[in-house]
Amino acid sequence: MSKEHSGVLRAWESTMRKTQAAKKRANNIFGITSMANVTNNDLEDDTDKGVSISGEAYFAEKILSNGDYYTGQWYDNFPDGQGKYLWTDGCMYLGEWHKGKTMGKGRFSWPSGASYEGEFKAGYMDGSGTYIGSNGDTYKGKWVMNMKHGHGILNYSNGDCYDGEWRRGLQEGHGKYQWQNKNYYIGEWKNGVIFGKGTFVWSNGTTYDGYWEDGMPKGNGTYQWPDGSFYVGNWSKDPDEQNGTYYPSESSLAANLEWDPTTVYNELAGCKICVGERVSIMPSQKRLATWYSSKGGDKPRRMSVDGRVSVGVERPLDKMSLWENDGNSNGLRQVRRDLDCELIGINDANPKFNLGLPLKAPKLEKRQGETISKGHRNYELMLNLQLGIRHSVGRPAPATSFDLKASAFDPKDKIWTRFPREGSKYTPPHQSYEFRWKDYCPVVFRTLRKLFKVDPADYMISICGDNALRELSSPGKSGSFFYLTDDDRYMIKTMKKSEVKMFLRMLSAYYNHVRSFENTLVIKYYGLHCVKLPGTTQKKVRFIIMGNLLRSDYTIHRRFDLKGSSLGRITEKNEFETDNTTILKDLDLNFIFKLQKAWYQEFCWQIDKDCEFLVQERTMDYSLLVGLHFREISTNGELIPCQRHTSSGNSENESTDHISRTNADQLLLDPKRWASVKLGSNMPARVERTIRKPELELQLVGEQTGECYEVIMFFGIIDILQDYDITKKLEHAYKSIHYDPTSISAVDPKQYSKRFRDFIFKVFAEDT
């Protein structure tokens, strides 16, 4: 025997001894697992234990490179079927696998002693299941993507119990919470707190039945004692807003006449809602150790249990070396482009039509708009606006509840204020010219700002601080001018008189809608004002202040304004002239937006509710503004897909899920962090690229390609103040003669809403 051969043999024997010792330790932890249709004769020793039968799953025991251990069915280099996986940190999964992902029924346990037993989908706790926390908390019910979502019962370790509806990990909807001391509440919940209509029953028989806000009585309600006496009135923690009437029973005519309703708040302060146990790491975050593929060369693959590959993923460019590899990645990319163009017969350099061309991030503009400094034509107007806002917001006003009187919405409810240069009893001196300022429905907009949780001081600093406003480079199609605050939080738009009348007419309905639907996608309005300029003409400039939907710490790479119509709905700039501030339109859209299941269901429901409101108010010409931040961009500016596909349309690695949900998992670790993620704001999602055929350039929705990108999404409905008036009716009649009537924007509100919804539900989809 040669020295070389004996050295190899000794190394092999050493490896086998270590492997057998590791297996023995693992068997002490797991015990022996038997699998159907597998006999000892089918197994042979190697660096792992098992044998592959071509095209069939087989039993395997694997000691993986980092010390993890797997025993169970194996297929095509991945767990597939029944199997156990033990991570070195003590986490364990026992149950069903599908192509490397936990899928089906299984049990996941943590080293802390916590466990989940139930259904899994793509690595997530999803479906029906039971979670037992290390502290003894037990939840049994529905799950969606690691979160309690649907009906479920949570028994807390301290003896409290909640039985009811959940939404994104928090109590929301109808539910019953019972404390250990036998007090209980049954009624409506919102974001994990008592909110809405419900009944609280004390263990001594006393009850409160009425409305709640943030865990305390707020609004109309009745407090009743066991002897039959009761108190009815308007409830509030603010003594100035609290009022009501006490009605004694026959058996207690002289009792409780001096009773103070504030004692109820003191009693309720001790009834705390338990906070569930925080999960240290989600099952979808656990990664499978590296092993080597038998069919893909020696490229190591490391996957999380939701199927995502983290290293060693083969890209299409890797395969290009079969044809040409001069060591130059640019050369490889050109070969790919030339090949794709030859195959599909397209020589267009526009990636909207050519899948062979990679998508690139647009060039970045430093800041949107032109700063309004001294000498600017609108400098004086900006000063007037800032002075007026400071006066309106800072003006003392009595506290109001959210239940406003009808008179507050009267268009005649407005306040004129004169601003002389030398100042007055109510206004400060200033360096601008004298002007007059008008506030429309001030009580309503003050209450709207409160409803939207806008701090008055922050609001004034944003608009009236030391930093100037910025004017967008060109007015909109309507002729209105737009201004942005320095911090990008608020946008100010000049309005026509007809738009002001339209808004005042629908203000009551708007207020009720945004109050009823917290997650409405309709744009938020914070104030409506008018500046009357001096001079013989006494020109009036009307302003509306609204939230900036695309304000974010993320860079917004793409912006789309979508209506569902095709006539004129394309930008005049070509692909290379656009930047990240360019507003693209329907025919520029080359993506399908994919939302996670729970978000997609809520999105569809909210779009329906918002469109019903807009039809009711006879508005049209609104649009969905969408902003995209692409999370992965290469150094040369190309967008990096989360998975590429072969020319046959199949995935290069069909056994892997192409979603990378790292950021989403981090959010799921702590439900409170979802406060930063709302419907239409800061939403992790994916977009799938679409391709248009050159001969069908006017098609609204392109063909899906399977090429997906991870994004953060922002969206909302804007431009809701266009009435279907005589001007729009004439526009519809004229354009219908020359163009397809279904392609134009100016149509009846019902028809507009239907077309808008149909289009939106085509370009938004559930991410499966």
C-alpha positions, 0 to 999 in steps of 0.5 A, spaced: 500 500 500 502 506 498 504 512 503 499 516 499 493 511 499 495 509 507 494 517 508 487 517 505 485 511 509 487 514 515 484 520 514 477 516 512 477 512 518 478 518 523 473 522 519 468 516 520 470 515 528 468 523 529 462 522 525 459 515 528 461 519 535 457 525 533 451 520 531 451 517 537 450 524 541 445 526 536 441 519 537 441 520 545 438 527 544 433 525 538 432 517 540 431 513 534 426 515 528 423 510 524 421 511 517 416 507 512 419 503 506 426 504 509 430 498 511 437 498 514 440 495 508 438 501 504 443 505 508 450 506 507 455 510 511 459 516 508 459 523 511 452 523 511 448 516 512 443 515 506 443 513 499 439 516 493 434 513 489 434 517 482 427 521 482 425 518 489 426 521 496 430 517 501 432 516 509 438 520 511 441 522 517 446 528 516 451 531 521 452 538 517 458 542 517 456 547 523 454 541 528 447 541 526 443 535 525 438 532 521 434 525 520 429 524 516 426 524 508 431 527 503 430 529 496 434 533 491 439 535 497 433 538 501 429 535 507 423 533 503 417 529 507 418 527 515 424 529 518 427 532 525 432 538 524 436 540 531 440 547 531 446 547 535 443 553 539 438 548 541 432 550 537 428 543 534 423 542 528 420 535 527 414 535 522 413 535 515 418 538 509 417 540 502 423 542 498 427 544 504 422 548 507 417 547 513 411 546 510 405 542 513 404 540 520 410 540 525 412 542 532 418 547 533 421 548 540 426 553 543 431 552 548 427 556 553 422 551 553 417 555 548 414 550 543 409 551 537 405 545 534 401 546 528 401 548 521 407 551 517 407 555 510 414 556 507 417 556 514 412 561 517 407 559 523 401 559 518 394 556 519 392 553 526 396 552 531 398 552 539 404 556 542 406 555 549 411 560 552 416 559 556 412 563 562 406 558 561 402 563 556 398 558 551 395 561 545 391 556 541 388 559 534 389 562 527 396 564 525 398 568 519 406 569 518 408 568 525 403 572 528 396 571 531 391 573 526 384 570 526 380 567 532 384 565 538 384 564 545 390 566 549 391 563 557 396 568 560 400 565 566 397 569 571 390 567 570 388 572 565 384 570 559 383 573 552 378 569 547 376 573 541 379 576 534 386 578 533 390 582 527 397 582 526 399 579 533 394 584 537 387 584 539 383 587 534 375 586 533 370 583 538 373 579 544 372 577 551 378 579 556 377 576 563 382 578 569 384 573 574 379 577 579 373 575 575 372 582 572 371 581 565 370 586 558 367 583 552 366 588 546 371 591 541 378 592 541 383 595 536 391 595 536 391 591 543 387 595 547 379 596 549 376 601 543 369 602 541 363 599 544 363 594 549 361 592 556 365 591 563 363 587 568 366 587 575 366 581 580 361 585 584 356 585 579 357 593 577 357 594 570 359 599 565 356 599 558 358 604 552 364 607 548 371 606 550 377 609 547 385 607 549 382 602 554 378 607 558 370 610 557 370 615 552 363 618 549 356 615 551 355 610 556 351 607 562 354 605 569 350 601 573 350 598 580 347 591 582 341 594 586 339 597 579 341 605 580 345 607 574 349 613 571 348 615 564 352 621 560 358 623 556 364 620 559 371 623 559 378 623 563 377 630 562 373 633 568 370 639 563 368 634 558 365 629 563 357 630 564 351 625 566 345 624 570 345 619 576 338 615 577 337 612 584 333 605 584 327 605 589 332 601 594 337 606 594 334 613 594 339 617 598 345 613 596 351 615 591 348 622 590 355 624 591 358 619 587 364 621 582 365 618 575 372 619 576 373 613 581 371 609 575 378 611 571 381 609 578 378 602 578 380 601 571 387 603 571 388 597 575 386 592 570 392 591 566 392 588 559 397 582 559 403 583 554 404 576 551 411 573 551 416 576 546 419 570 541 426 571 541 427 568 534 422 566 529 422 559 525 422 563 519 429 566 521 432 559 522 437 557 517 439 550 515 447 549 515 451 548 508 451 542 504 453 540 497 449 539 491 450 532 488 447 536 481 450 543 481 457 542 482 460 543 489 457 550 490 455 550 498 447 552 499 445 555 506 438 556 506 433 558 512 427 554 513 422 558 509 427 556 503 431 562 501 438 561 499 443 565 502 450 563 499 452 560 493 446 561 489 447 560 481 445 566 477 444 566 470 451 569 468 454 563 472 451 559 466 454 564 461 461 561 462 459 555 458 459 560 452 464 565 453 468 567 459 473 572 458 474 574 465 470 580 464 463 581 467 461 586 462 462 582 456 458 576 459 452 581 460 453 583 453 453 576 451 446 575 455 443 581 452 445 579 445 442 572 446 436 574 449 435 579 443 436 574 438 431 569 441 425 574 441 427 578 435 427 585 439 432 590 438 429 595 442 433 598 448 428 599 452 427 594 458 420 595 458 420 591 452 426 587 452 427 582 458 434 581 456 436 588 459 436 589 466 432 594 470 436 600 473 435 604 478 434 611 476 439 617 477 438 620 484 436 628 484 439 631 490 432 634 493 425 636 490 423 643 488 426 650 488 427 653 495 423 659 496 428 664 498 428 672 498 427 675 491 423 669 489 416 671 486 412 667 491 417 669 497 411 674 500 406 669 499 410 664 503 411 669 509 403 670 509 402 663 509 407 661 515 404 667 519 397 665 517 398 658 519 402 660 526 396 664 528 391 659 526 394 653 530 397 657 536 390 660 537 387 658 543 381 654 542 376 649 547 377 642 547 373 638 543 371 631 542 371 627 536 363 628 536 362 634 532 356 638 531 353 639 524 354 647 525 362 645 525 361 643 517 357 649 515 361 652 509 360 659 512 364 657 519 370 661 517 374 666 520 377 672 517 384 675 520 387 682 518 395 682 518 397 689 518 405 690 518 405 693 524 401 688 528 395 688 532 392 685 538 392 678 535 397 678 530 405 680 530 408 685 526 411 682 520 416 685 514 411 682 508 405 687 506 398 687 509 394 681 507 387 678 510 387 670 512 381 666 512 380 659 516 375 654 513 371 650 518 377 651 523 374 646 528 373 641 523 381 641 521 383 642 528 379 635 530 382 632 524 389 634 526 388 631 533 385 624 529 391 624 525 395 624 531 399 631 529 402 634 534 401 642 534 408 644 535 411 639 530 406 641 525 408 649 526 415 647 526 414 643 519 411 649 516 413 655 519 420 654 522 426 657 520 427 653 513 423 655 507 418 652 503 420 649 496 416 650 490 416 644 485 419 645 478 412 645 474 405 646 476 400 640 475 395 639 469 390 643 473 394 649 474 395 648 481 402 650 484 405 645 490 410 646 495 413 642 500 416 643 507 423 642 508 422 636 512 418 633 506 412 631 511 407 636 508 405 638 501 401 645 500 397 645 494 393 652 491 386 650 489 381 653 485 374 656 488 370 650 485 375 645 488 374 649 495 367 648 494 367 641 492 371 639 499 367 643 503 361 640 501 364 633 502 367 635 508 362 632 513 363 625 509 370 625 509 371 626 516 366 621 518 370 616 513 377 617 515 374 617 523 371 610 521 377 607 517 383 608 520 387 605 515 384 609 509 388 610 503 385 616 502 390 622 503 390 626 509 388 633 509 390 638 515 387 645 513 384 649 508 386 657 508 385 663 503 390 669 503 387 675 500 392 679 497 392 687 497 391 691 491 385 693 486 384 686 484 385 683 491 386 676 489 385 670 493 390 664 493 387 658 496 391 653 500 390 646 502 395 642 506 396 635 506 400 629 508 406 627 503 405 620 502 412 619 499 415 622 505 420 616 508 427 615 510 428 611 504 430 613 498 424 613 493 426 610 487 420 609 483 413 613 483 407 611 479 401 615 478 395 610 476 388 611 474 386 605 470 386 609 463 390 609 457 389 615 453 395 620 455 397 616 461 405 615 459 410 620 461 414 624 455 421 622 458 425 616 455 428 611 460 434 614 460 431 621 462 427 619 468 430 620 475 427 618 482 422 624 482 419 623 475 412 621 476 411 615 471 404 613 469 399 607 467 403 605 461 410 606 464 408 601 469 412 595 468 411 591 475 406 587 479 405 589 486 405 583 491 403 584 498 403 578 503 397 575 505 394 579 511 396 585 507 393 584 501 386 582 504 386 588 508 388 592 501 382 589 497 377 591 503 380 598 504 380 600 496 373 597 496 371 602 502 374 608 499 372 607 492 365 607 495 366 613 499 368 617 493 362 614 488 358 617 494 361 624 493 361 624 486 368 625 485 373 622 479 379 623 476 383 620 483 389 616 482 393 611 486 400 614 488 405 609 489 412 609 491 418 604 491 424 603 494 428 597 491 432 594 497 438 591 493 442 595 487 448 593 485 454 598 484 453 599 477 446 601 478 442 595 476 436 592 480 438 585 483 432 580 483 431 576 489 431 570 484 432 569 476 429 564 471 431 560 466 429 561 458 424 556 459 421 559 465 423 555 470 426 557 476 434 556 476 433 553 483 426 550 484 427 547 491 428 554 493 423 560 495 425 566 492 422 571 498 428 574 502 424 576 508 429 578 513 426 585 514 419 582 515 422 577 520 425 583 524 418 586 524 415 580 526 419 579 532 416 585 536 409 586 534 409 594 537 414 595 531 409 594 526 407 601 528 412 603 523 408 599 518 401 601 516 397 599 510 400 604 504 406 606 509 413 602 510 410 596 507 415 590 505 413 587 499 415 584 492 414 587 485 414 582 479 417 585 473 412 585 467 414 586 459 410 589 454 409 587 447 411 592 442 405 591 438 401 592 444 404 598 447 398 601 449 396 595 454 395 597 461 398 590 464 404 587 461 406 579 461 409 577 468 416 574 467 417 571 474 423 576 475 422 579 482 425 584 486 424 586 494 421 593 495 419 597 501 412 600 498 408 607 499 401 608 496 395 612 497 389 615 493 390 622 491 386 628 487 379 626 490 376 633 489 374 633 482 367 633 481 364 630 475 361 637 473 359 640 466 366 641 464 368 634 465 362 631 462 363 636 456 370 633 456 368 626 456 363 627 450 368 631 446 374 625 447 369 620 446 368 622 439 375 621 437 378 616 442 375 609 445 371 612 451 374 606 455 381 609 455 379 616 457 380 619 464 373 623 464 368 618 465 362 618 470 364 616 477 361 609 478 364 607 471 371 611 473 370 607 480 369 600 477 375 601 472 380 604 477 378 598 482 379 593 476 385 595 474 388 596 481 386 589 483 390 587 476 396 590 478 396 588 486 396 581 487 397 576 493 404 574 494 403 566 494 
